[in-house]
């Protein structure tokens, strides 16, 4: 910490020397009772070089970024609109100090100027004695730039309200206590992208992300989000200035991936799509992040229709009332290349040749986040100064931490939206549009994803003109298994599998586990290829069944035969043969035999059948018990011989 503070002191001395080159107001500066800071990447240092000594980047010599210049003008317009308002901050004027933040490594003079008090930075000074002249800062745009400069503002709790930094790391209030933003974090964008994949059943995808804080954060969130889904990330690659497009698309083609997610800043994404057009990459579905989904440069590019179908996530386009008039008016004034005005470091702009039409024609993404960020700070100042009845309390000393406290409590209606922040400084307002690049070269809105008061997601599929001529393209590693088949994973991805039919006595439940066949319970059964088990049921043969008729004919024939034998035994009851056969017991045995041959009626249920069988069992046991008692202890041969002798005596008499 000491080394950090010492570095600040040294840079503060450097700043004091640089501050001598400051000059009259320009597009970058406006005096006021309270100052707002602004960080906009009007130029972009896309090719940083190594320096053997500390050196600030000269942003005006870097490539010009027109969409960011439009957002820069929007902040100026917002402050002017507030100053002209009689309701918001009456009798108070807002000023601004804006810097061209073109680099995250060599762009610190502007940051130090915002942190300074009278040209000096005193890290050990008591803040309440030397309050910062800047009450809040709007920006920066990118996650990388924000993560770099944010710690410098956190110590003094200067509110840093970003209009574009979406890294989820910035939601950690322990590290970034005074950071807020008017765009949703990457987490929400990734959730929407996954919902789109699920909606169209795309499971085999490539994820191409920029090799920076924004892209790496998106990749990590995407991996977490698809962990418990059927989606597989078949290929991923970090994009930078040295990326080999040929190798990327060869590997995507080799793995038969038809859906490509590009999660990268606008310039990186545009370079990738240009490479795809040049390499004749066709028949793909491209899912664009909110940074490049409304890129007008790509919409009009020759050959863009050949790459396939582009579906994107975008910030909703909100018309800012009065902004167009402001641009036309400012273009008629002295341009920003006034030779008589010397600016502070990185407060210069080579934009005199730009027309109002050129400024207004660029991608309007992130315009509303800038507009709402400035107005949120103004409302916080309004509340901190206890404004009301056309006046504000000028006796109140406003510190940045007071503005921060009021920002966190923001709750006002602005362009039909309720501006609020959650406990992480993320917005509780806004939505995302789902766009499709139609054949006319326009980004047509085909759906929406709302956050508050509840999540709402819908897509109008019929509006999409697929490269497959009406049929939704597929993007899977293996085709879905038929009903009753389980999946057997092949390789490292669960999306690649073979299909195996579940044998009899097992079933597959795809909602619980599509990769295994589950055994049925003992009381259940299933046929091969089943998705559930059935209870075992006792079925009774109806009288009309052929088998039943044969059984009944045989049974009644046996009953008739036993009855005939019974009659014959009754007629010859006193003969030795009948008596030797058991006498009275013969009739009992024949009766039991007849009962065994009787069929149950078809309306007998299982309980009655069991009862009837038990009754027959009891009767059978009675028969055998009786026979045992009668014949127990006797010689059967002698018994029959005695019966014959008695019969012979009876005949001879």
VOGU-3710 file (C-alpha; in Angstrom, 3 decimals, decimal comma):
1> xxxxxxxxxx> 0,000/0,000/0,000  2,880/2,367/0,863  4,486/1,766/-2,529  1,171/2,535/-4,194  0,787/5,815/-2,288  4,402/6,833/-3,007  3,743/6,179/-6,707  0,703/8,436/-6,494  2,841/11,203/-4,990  5,405/10,923/-7,787
11> xxxxxxxxxx> 2,691/10,903/-10,441  1,074/13,868/-8,684  4,287/15,847/-9,107  4,345/14,856/-12,776  0,713/15,963/-13,013  1,483/19,347/-11,469  3,976/20,012/-14,229  1,595/18,876/-16,930  -1,252/20,965/-15,531  0,552/24,093/-16,697
21> xxxxxxxxxx> -0,474/23,256/-20,261  -4,200/23,493/-19,386  -6,100/26,172/-21,170  -9,490/27,747/-21,835  -12,657/25,696/-22,003  -13,243/23,471/-25,011  -15,451/20,541/-25,900  -13,563/18,648/-23,197  -14,005/21,209/-20,417  -16,829/23,237/-18,954
31> xxxxxxxxxx> -16,717/25,287/-15,758  -19,469/24,811/-13,211  -20,362/24,765/-9,534  -19,768/21,014/-9,464  -17,599/19,044/-11,866  -18,180/15,646/-13,416  -15,332/13,630/-14,863  -15,645/11,820/-18,173  -13,545/9,035/-19,719  -14,257/8,208/-23,368
41> xxxxxxxxxx> -12,069/6,233/-25,788  -12,453/8,701/-28,645  -9,282/7,192/-30,050  -8,118/3,628/-29,604  -4,530/2,538/-29,085  -4,813/-0,825/-30,825  -1,069/-1,329/-31,229  0,710/-0,383/-27,980  4,488/-0,272/-28,191  7,137/-0,830/-25,569
51> xxxxxxxxxx> 8,623/2,278/-23,907  11,892/2,279/-21,983  10,709/5,205/-19,869  7,322/6,404/-18,530  5,464/8,046/-21,361  1,846/9,083/-21,797  0,053/8,038/-24,957  -0,827/10,807/-27,395  -4,383/9,715/-28,135  -5,035/12,123/-30,991
61> xxxxxxxxxx> -2,476/10,230/-33,105  -4,324/6,922/-32,652  -7,186/5,494/-34,785  -10,418/7,442/-34,366  -13,456/5,775/-32,733  -16,605/7,443/-34,072  -19,225/5,634/-31,890  -17,301/6,667/-28,776  -17,092/10,222/-30,052  -20,870/10,183/-30,366
71> xxxxxxxxxx> -21,121/9,075/-26,706  -18,677/11,843/-25,746  -20,979/14,389/-27,374  -23,926/12,796/-25,598  -22,355/13,522/-22,194  -21,856/17,138/-23,202  -25,490/17,302/-24,325  -26,707/15,730/-21,067  -24,872/18,307/-18,913  -26,167/21,172/-21,052
81> xxxxxxxxxx> -29,717/19,776/-20,810  -29,459/19,582/-16,992  -28,066/23,114/-16,771  -31,037/24,384/-18,783  -33,520/22,530/-16,574  -35,553/24,407/-13,949  -36,517/21,224/-12,114  -33,226/19,337/-11,820  -30,469/21,177/-9,888  -32,122/24,613/-10,106
91> xxxxxxxxxx> -29,768/27,532/-9,536  -26,791/25,124/-9,814  -24,479/24,671/-12,790  -22,724/21,443/-13,687  -19,329/21,406/-15,338  -17,223/18,618/-16,751  -13,660/17,575/-17,374  -13,518/14,905/-20,083  -10,473/12,951/-21,249  -9,754/10,807/-24,273
101> xxxxxxxxxx> -9,012/7,483/-22,575  -7,428/5,604/-25,477  -5,182/3,236/-23,524  -5,320/1,280/-20,292  -1,521/1,363/-19,882  -0,339/4,844/-20,925  -3,295/7,081/-20,151  -2,849/8,131/-16,510  -2,343/11,929/-16,733  -6,076/12,453/-17,277
111> xxxxxxxxxx> -6,952/10,131/-14,384  -4,562/11,962/-12,065  -5,999/15,301/-13,153  -9,444/14,117/-12,055  -8,066/12,958/-8,706  -6,051/16,104/-8,033  -6,933/19,113/-5,862  -5,339/22,317/-7,103  -2,993/20,280/-9,296  -1,729/18,116/-6,446
121> xxxxxxxxxx> -2,502/14,647/-5,134  -2,040/14,041/-1,397  -2,710/10,350/-0,666  -2,317/10,880/3,088  -4,415/14,024/3,236  -7,783/14,127/4,996  -10,441/14,177/2,332  -12,967/16,243/4,247  -10,448/19,099/4,473  -9,590/19,032/0,766
131> xxxxxxxxxx> -12,680/17,761/-1,048  -12,170/16,655/-4,625  -13,393/19,084/-7,235  -14,779/16,137/-9,220  -17,886/14,687/-7,545  -18,327/11,677/-9,852  -16,869/10,197/-13,034  -18,720/8,815/-16,066  -16,825/5,929/-17,696  -14,688/4,263/-18,816
141> xxxxxxxxxx> -16,266/2,113/-21,515  -14,304/-1,153/-21,585  -13,929/-3,637/-18,729  -10,131/-3,690/-19,083  -9,815/0,092/-18,786  -12,254/0,185/-15,882  -10,494/-2,557/-13,929  -7,236/-0,651/-14,415  -8,328/2,802/-13,237  -11,147/1,948/-10,802
151> xxxxxxxxxx> -8,859/1,263/-7,785  -7,574/4,865/-8,006  -11,087/6,223/-7,424  -12,131/3,683/-4,806  -9,905/5,005/-2,006  -11,676/8,390/-1,925  -15,064/6,765/-2,701  -15,435/8,874/-5,833  -18,417/7,412/-7,709  -17,314/5,780/-10,965
161> xxxxxxxxxx> -20,407/5,197/-13,126  -19,524/3,149/-16,197  -21,704/3,062/-19,283  -20,074/-0,016/-20,859  -17,892/-2,064/-18,462  -19,705/-5,397/-18,092  -17,166/-7,616/-16,305  -18,816/-9,475/-13,440  -15,715/-8,822/-11,288  -16,829/-5,195/-10,934
171> xxxxxxxxxx> -19,888/-6,315/-8,953  -17,665/-7,188/-5,985  -18,242/-4,313/-3,598  -15,334/-5,290/-1,339  -12,929/-4,341/-4,137  -15,018/-1,707/-5,907  -17,157/0,040/-3,264  -17,867/3,212/-5,292  -18,382/1,577/-8,686  -21,796/1,601/-10,376
181> xxxxxxxxxx> -22,878/1,004/-13,950  -25,837/1,606/-16,213  -25,292/-1,538/-18,281  -25,942/-5,071/-17,127  -23,051/-7,348/-16,294  -21,789/-10,127/-18,549  -23,756/-12,578/-16,429  -27,045/-11,315/-17,871  -25,744/-11,314/-21,455  -24,510/-14,898/-21,079
191> xxxxxxxxxx> -27,859/-15,962/-19,590  -29,619/-14,544/-22,640  -27,208/-16,245/-25,073  -27,786/-19,600/-23,330  -31,548/-19,050/-23,523  -31,226/-18,487/-27,274  -29,217/-21,723/-27,632  -31,851/-23,640/-25,674  -34,687/-22,072/-27,649  -33,303/-23,356/-30,949
201> xxxxxxxxxx> -31,833/-26,545/-29,444  -28,251/-25,708/-30,472  -25,991/-27,905/-28,346  -22,672/-28,074/-30,199  -21,163/-24,575/-30,214  -17,907/-22,640/-30,507  -17,147/-19,728/-28,176  -14,719/-17,118/-29,499  -13,837/-14,464/-26,928  -11,459/-11,551/-26,788
211> xxxxxxxxxx> -8,291/-12,205/-24,849  -8,989/-9,465/-22,297  -10,940/-8,933/-19,059  -14,260/-8,658/-20,907  -13,880/-11,790/-23,028  -12,270/-14,000/-20,383  -15,022/-13,103/-17,929  -17,637/-14,025/-20,544  -15,943/-17,377/-21,197  -15,868/-18,248/-17,484
221> xxxxxxxxxx> -19,524/-17,312/-17,039  -20,521/-19,330/-20,118  -18,718/-22,407/-18,787  -20,521/-22,092/-15,458  -23,903/-21,495/-17,069  -23,871/-24,558/-19,373  -22,547/-26,946/-16,711  -25,977/-28,469/-15,966  -27,406/-28,197/-19,484  -27,244/-30,226/-22,690
231> xxxxxxxxxx> -25,029/-27,575/-24,306  -21,386/-28,427/-25,036  -18,624/-25,976/-25,847  -16,889/-27,880/-28,619  -14,262/-25,229/-29,311  -12,998/-22,028/-27,709  -10,312/-19,554/-28,670  -9,072/-16,245/-27,296  -8,927/-13,517/-29,947  -6,192/-10,897/-30,204
241> xxxxxxxxxx> -4,287/-8,990/-32,859  -2,214/-12,078/-33,740  -5,138/-14,488/-34,094  -4,887/-16,885/-37,038  -8,364/-16,897/-38,592  -7,518/-19,738/-40,986  -6,648/-22,101/-38,143  -9,759/-21,166/-36,142  -12,195/-21,823/-38,965  -10,443/-25,013/-40,044
251> xxxxxxxxxx> -10,880/-26,455/-36,552  -14,502/-25,322/-36,369  -15,194/-26,966/-39,721  -13,378/-30,165/-38,709  -15,586/-30,546/-35,639  -18,756/-29,835/-37,638  -19,764/-26,880/-35,485  -22,588/-24,828/-36,983  -23,163/-22,259/-34,199  -20,457/-19,713/-33,301
261> xxxxxxxxxx> -20,678/-17,282/-30,380  -18,440/-14,217/-30,717  -17,972/-12,442/-27,388  -15,496/-9,670/-28,042  -15,252/-5,880/-28,448  -16,492/-4,354/-31,652  -13,132/-3,935/-33,406  -12,050/-7,514/-32,628  -15,385/-8,946/-33,759  -15,372/-6,950/-36,976
271> xxxxxxxxxx> -11,885/-8,218/-37,813  -13,029/-11,819/-37,223  -16,131/-11,499/-39,419  -14,088/-9,858/-42,169  -11,732/-12,835/-41,983  -14,693/-15,243/-42,231  -15,928/-13,467/-45,374  -12,471/-13,506/-46,904  -12,003/-17,231/-46,144  -15,477/-18,035/-47,535
281> xxxxxxxxxx> -16,859/-19,449/-44,280  -20,500/-20,335/-44,969  -23,565/-22,007/-43,472  -23,040/-20,927/-39,881  -25,215/-19,347/-37,214  -23,385/-16,436/-35,582  -24,465/-15,166/-32,167  -23,263/-11,610/-31,601  -22,654/-10,006/-28,227  -24,041/-6,560/-27,472
291> xxxxxxxxxx> -20,757/-4,883/-28,451  -21,067/-5,593/-32,195  -24,626/-6,779/-32,869  -25,564/-3,357/-34,304  -22,325/-2,810/-36,255  -23,368/-0,856/-39,330  -19,977/-1,456/-40,896  -20,590/-5,213/-41,033  -24,257/-4,899/-42,050  -23,281/-3,284/-45,336
301> xxxxxxxxxx> -20,148/-5,311/-46,005  -19,985/-7,201/-49,280  -20,345/-10,946/-48,762  -21,895/-10,688/-45,286  -24,931/-12,713/-46,443  -22,715/-15,660/-47,360  -21,507/-16,373/-43,833  -24,927/-17,632/-42,721  -27,409/-16,226/-40,225  -26,490/-13,603/-37,620
311> xxxxxxxxxx> -28,527/-13,305/-34,426  -27,433/-10,763/-31,852  -27,966/-9,434/-28,367  -28,144/-5,641/-28,309  -28,762/-2,706/-26,061  -32,238/-1,378/-26,884  -32,082/1,661/-29,141  -33,550/4,603/-27,207  -34,139/7,911/-28,961  -32,604/10,755/-26,955
321> xxxxxxxxxx> -34,870/13,800/-27,342  -32,988/16,885/-28,535  -29,653/15,150/-29,154  -29,825/15,433/-32,940  -30,485/19,183/-32,702  -27,527/19,530/-30,351  -25,203/17,760/-32,816  -26,352/19,876/-35,757  -25,925/23,030/-33,690  -22,468/22,075/-32,383
331> xxxxxxxxxx> -21,244/21,250/-35,917  -22,013/24,816/-36,919  -19,836/26,169/-34,113  -16,075/26,327/-33,911  -14,743/22,803/-34,259  -12,545/21,156/-31,692  -9,327/21,801/-33,614  -9,057/25,440/-32,609  -5,429/26,428/-32,924  -5,771/29,063/-30,212
341> xxxxxxxxxx> -6,818/26,522/-27,583  -4,191/24,449/-25,870  -5,625/21,488/-24,056  -4,476/19,353/-21,178  -2,926/16,056/-22,171  -5,403/13,948/-24,224  -8,014/16,682/-24,537  -7,560/17,130/-28,265  -9,679/15,928/-31,153  -9,067/15,740/-34,898
351> xxxxxxxxxx> -12,743/15,760/-35,762  -13,320/18,963/-37,736  -14,182/17,094/-40,919  -17,045/15,163/-39,327  -20,546/16,133/-40,342  -23,598/15,890/-38,105  -24,962/13,129/-40,328  -21,820/11,049/-39,864  -21,976/11,380/-36,089  -25,656/10,460/-35,915
361> xxxxxxxxxx> -25,398/7,542/-38,347  -23,167/5,297/-36,235  -24,163/2,433/-33,957  -26,316/3,946/-31,156  -25,558/1,159/-28,658  -24,694/2,414/-25,170  -26,089/5,900/-25,803  -28,819/5,506/-23,217  -26,365/4,143/-20,607  -24,321/7,373/-20,976
371> xxxxxxxxxx> -27,435/9,534/-20,825  -28,839/7,739/-17,766  -25,435/7,767/-15,993  -25,162/11,568/-16,192  -28,770/12,049/-15,081  -28,358/9,594/-12,204  -25,394/11,626/-10,903  -27,380/14,846/-11,337  -30,305/13,415/-9,343  -27,882/12,300/-6,613
381> xxxxxxxxxx> -26,452/15,848/-6,421  -29,992/17,216/-6,431  -30,823/15,144/-3,350  -27,490/15,816/-1,631  -28,034/19,576/-1,993  -31,606/19,249/-0,714  -32,942/20,994/-3,787  -36,570/22,026/-3,874  -38,870/24,955/-4,579  -36,590/26,181/-7,369
391> xxxxxxxxxx> -33,444/26,412/-5,227  -30,684/24,242/-3,763  -28,934/24,623/-0,411  -25,577/26,163/-1,301  -24,335/25,925/2,290  -23,956/22,151/2,087  -20,466/20,840/1,371  -20,854/17,964/-1,028  -18,218/15,227/-0,826  -17,995/12,415/-3,385
401> xxxxxxxxxx> -19,009/9,828/-0,778  -22,251/11,788/-0,164  -23,011/11,660/-3,889  -22,240/7,918/-3,795  -24,728/7,354/-0,968  -27,439/9,197/-2,906  -26,588/7,320/-6,107  -27,164/4,004/-4,366  -30,625/5,236/-3,337  -31,528/6,373/-6,862
411> xxxxxxxxxx> -35,196/5,927/-7,711  -36,595/8,168/-10,437  -38,484/7,793/-13,711  -36,441/8,630/-16,786  -37,652/8,090/-20,362  -40,287/5,635/-19,078  -37,732/3,647/-17,078  -37,318/3,463/-13,313  -33,641/4,180/-12,629  -32,436/2,123/-9,646
421> xxxxxxxxxx> -29,302/0,230/-8,621  -29,012/-2,995/-6,647  -26,638/-3,683/-3,751  -23,817/-4,477/-6,241  -24,191/-1,219/-8,140  -25,759/-3,013/-11,113  -28,875/-1,530/-12,763  -32,366/-2,667/-11,840  -33,688/-1,302/-15,102  -33,297/-1,941/-18,794
431> xxxxxxxxxx> -33,641/-4,864/-21,155  -31,931/-6,486/-24,125  -33,202/-6,699/-27,663  -32,681/-9,812/-29,768  -31,871/-8,829/-33,335  -31,515/-10,606/-36,662  -29,497/-9,315/-39,613  -32,008/-9,438/-42,437  -31,311/-9,512/-46,156  -31,776/-5,738/-46,363
441> xxxxxxxxxx> -28,692/-5,169/-44,236  -30,629/-4,053/-41,167  -30,685/-5,344/-37,595  -34,331/-6,329/-37,190  -35,687/-6,790/-33,660  -37,126/-10,325/-33,301  -37,367/-10,662/-29,537  -36,670/-9,208/-26,133  -35,242/-10,119/-22,751  -36,587/-8,040/-19,852
451> xxxxxxxxxx> -35,131/-8,071/-16,349  -37,539/-6,163/-14,155  -39,935/-6,526/-12,475  -39,574/-10,149/-13,627  -37,582/-11,935/-16,310  -39,399/-12,181/-19,644  -37,914/-13,828/-22,738  -39,459/-14,294/-26,164  -38,400/-14,688/-29,814  -40,536/-14,429/-32,947
461> xxxxxxxxxx> -39,085/-17,344/-34,915  -41,153/-16,595/-38,007  -39,292/-13,320/-38,613  -35,922/-15,021/-39,051  -34,734/-15,746/-42,596  -32,488/-18,769/-42,112  -29,722/-19,603/-44,554  -31,371/-23,039/-44,771  -34,426/-21,544/-46,543  -36,914/-21,611/-43,691
471> xxxxxxxxxx> -35,743/-24,571/-41,636  -34,018/-23,919/-38,307  -30,361/-25,045/-38,644  -29,128/-27,779/-36,340  -25,921/-27,780/-34,341  -25,420/-31,064/-32,493  -22,608/-33,588/-32,134  -24,955/-36,613/-32,142  -28,584/-36,865/-33,182  -31,085/-37,439/-30,394
481> xxxxxxxxxx> -31,801/-41,070/-29,468  -35,152/-42,658/-30,180  -37,642/-43,193/-27,375  -36,523/-45,958/-25,029  -32,821/-45,638/-25,898  -30,158/-44,495/-23,435  -27,056/-42,503/-24,351  -23,522/-43,820/-24,053  -21,045/-40,935/-23,992  -18,259/-40,984/-26,552
491> xxxxxxxxxx> -15,175/-38,935/-25,702  -14,998/-35,961/-23,342  -18,211/-34,212/-24,414  -21,578/-35,384/-23,159  -23,144/-34,154/-26,410  -21,361/-36,927/-28,331  -22,890/-40,350/-27,712  -24,167/-43,642/-29,098  -27,720/-44,865/-28,553  -28,410/-48,196/-26,764
501> xxxxxxxxxx> -31,883/-49,679/-26,340  -32,911/-50,452/-22,764  -33,571/-54,207/-22,354  -36,766/-55,659/-20,864  -37,085/-55,087/-17,144  -35,394/-51,670/-17,433  -36,377/-48,184/-18,614  -34,817/-44,783/-19,355  -35,975/-41,455/-17,893  -34,432/-38,669/-20,005
511> xxxxxxxxxx> -35,501/-35,941/-17,552  -33,473/-37,536/-14,734  -30,637/-39,424/-16,429  -30,541/-39,993/-20,169  -27,272/-41,918/-19,917  -28,407/-45,052/-18,029  -31,166/-47,679/-18,016  -32,903/-48,023/-14,642  -34,040/-51,433/-13,324  -37,746/-51,889/-12,590
521> xxxxxxxxxx> -38,933/-52,833/-9,097  -39,767/-56,452/-8,240  -43,486/-55,722/-8,524  -43,056/-54,033/-11,938  -42,157/-55,021/-15,472  -41,290/-53,338/-18,771  -40,748/-54,292/-22,374  -37,501/-53,478/-24,224  -37,220/-49,791/-25,151  -39,514/-48,549/-22,371
531> xxxxxxxxxx> -39,576/-45,145/-20,710  -41,394/-46,385/-17,583  -42,299/-49,577/-15,708  -45,772/-51,083/-15,293  -47,247/-52,830/-12,258  -47,594/-56,587/-12,640  -51,337/-57,420/-13,096  -53,035/-60,894/-12,781  -55,139/-61,434/-15,867  -58,080/-63,926/-16,029
541> xxxxxxxxxx> -58,953/-65,699/-19,237  -62,501/-64,804/-20,393  -65,038/-67,478/-21,329  -64,863/-66,496/-24,990  -61,144/-67,288/-25,272  -60,322/-70,511/-27,188  -58,009/-71,701/-24,453  -60,690/-71,135/-21,844  -63,220/-73,118/-23,868  -60,835/-76,079/-24,170
551> xxxxxxxxxx> -60,078/-75,975/-20,438  -63,776/-75,793/-19,536  -64,706/-78,661/-21,873  -61,986/-80,799/-20,328  -62,999/-79,797/-16,800  -66,683/-80,552/-17,310  -65,772/-83,839/-18,991  -63,823/-84,734/-15,858  -66,781/-83,672/-13,677  -69,106/-85,850/-15,751
561> xxxxxxxxxx> -66,737/-88,769/-15,507  -66,473/-88,434/-11,698  -70,259/-88,209/-11,434  -70,628/-91,377/-13,524  -68,149/-93,169/-11,292  -70,009/-91,914/-8,237  -73,311/-93,314/-9,572  -71,637/-96,626/-10,401  -70,144/-96,815/-6,896  -73,538/-95,992/-5,364
571> xxxxxxxxxx> -75,244/-98,832/-7,253  -72,541/-101,294/-6,231  -71,930/-99,836/-2,828  -72,042/-103,152/-0,934  -69,748/-104,964/-3,315  -66,241/-105,892/-2,145  -64,726/-103,810/-4,936  -66,386/-100,595/-3,789  -65,804/-101,354/-0,159  -62,178/-102,200/-0,863
581> xxxxxxxxxx> -61,822/-98,912/-2,705  -62,767/-97,027/0,437  -66,531/-97,228/0,675  -67,896/-93,890/1,826  -64,518/-92,252/1,344  -64,794/-92,805/-2,393  -67,633/-90,324/-2,594  -65,661/-87,739/-0,640  -62,650/-88,143/-2,902  -64,776/-88,022/-6,043
591> xxxxxxxxxx> -66,527/-84,898/-4,736  -63,233/-83,137/-4,100  -62,046/-84,117/-7,551  -65,194/-82,614/-9,042  -64,681/-79,386/-7,121  -61,119/-79,095/-8,435  -62,462/-79,199/-11,980  -64,878/-76,301/-11,532  -63,759/-73,027/-13,286  -64,004/-69,690/-11,549
601> xxxxxxxxxx> -66,452/-67,186/-13,044  -64,827/-64,420/-14,986  -65,915/-61,767/-12,500  -63,857/-63,363/-9,701  -61,115/-61,087/-8,500  -57,768/-62,059/-7,037  -59,052/-62,162/-3,452  -61,890/-64,539/-4,333  -59,541/-66,778/-6,291  -57,193/-67,081/-3,331
611> xxxxxxxxxx> -60,115/-67,829/-0,989  -61,456/-70,526/-3,307  -58,043/-72,162/-3,650  -57,569/-72,181/0,104  -60,985/-73,832/0,507  -60,002/-76,611/-1,885  -56,719/-77,023/-0,053  -58,519/-77,402/3,276  -60,955/-79,965/1,855  -58,072/-81,922/0,386
621> xxxxxxxxxx> -56,300/-82,019/3,707  -59,513/-83,144/5,421  -59,794/-86,009/2,932  -56,265/-87,190/3,458  -56,526/-86,789/7,221  -59,690/-88,907/7,289  -58,100/-91,600/5,139  -55,097/-91,633/7,402  -57,247/-92,120/10,514  -59,254/-94,955/8,916
631> xxxxxxxxxx> -56,295/-96,889/7,597  -53,680/-96,100/10,218  -52,179/-99,293/11,806  -53,809/-101,760/9,349  -52,298/-104,068/6,765  -53,981/-103,157/3,504  -53,557/-106,654/2,037  -55,163/-108,329/5,048  -57,954/-105,782/5,110  -59,000/-106,469/1,518
641> xxxxxxxxxx> -58,701/-110,223/2,014  -61,106/-110,053/4,990  -63,599/-108,059/2,964  -63,624/-110,707/0,179  -64,129/-113,587/2,632  -67,090/-111,866/4,280  -68,642/-111,252/0,859  -68,198/-114,934/-0,131  -69,920/-116,046/3,055  -72,827/-113,751/2,379
651> xxx> -73,294/-115,159/-1,150  -73,125/-118,818/-0,033  -75,812/-118,287/2,557
//
